[in-house]
């Protein structure tokens, strides 16, 4: 069996890992699964807007933070060396998604509160007129 150096695994891209994942070693299958999960997680955390969705679907470019600078990386060129930067980017995206969800919930709660206030006012008016 051929001995593969450390650089082989850290520099193997998702595309390269997928080429032999079916008949490859257990490590290659695990690497493919791990890198593929990262890409899927990134896709799920993208904010929904038509432009972002279309750009992702046509180019599969990931925007990641590396050494404090924004960088664009083709999703299937992610390597193990890129994983720490991708994970940090995913953490930031998850925090942004939680903030968006909290803002949406707050907005919906405010709308519900306003609807309930209007309904209560109408009920009081109807009760006063004897319609209730």
Secondary structure by P-SEA (a helix, b strand, c coil): cccccaaaaaaccccccccccccccaaaaaaaaaaaaaaaaaaaaccccaaaaaaaacccbbbbbcccbbbbbccccccccaaaaaaaaaaaaaaaaaaaaaaaaaaaaaaaaaaaaaaaaaaaaaaaaccc
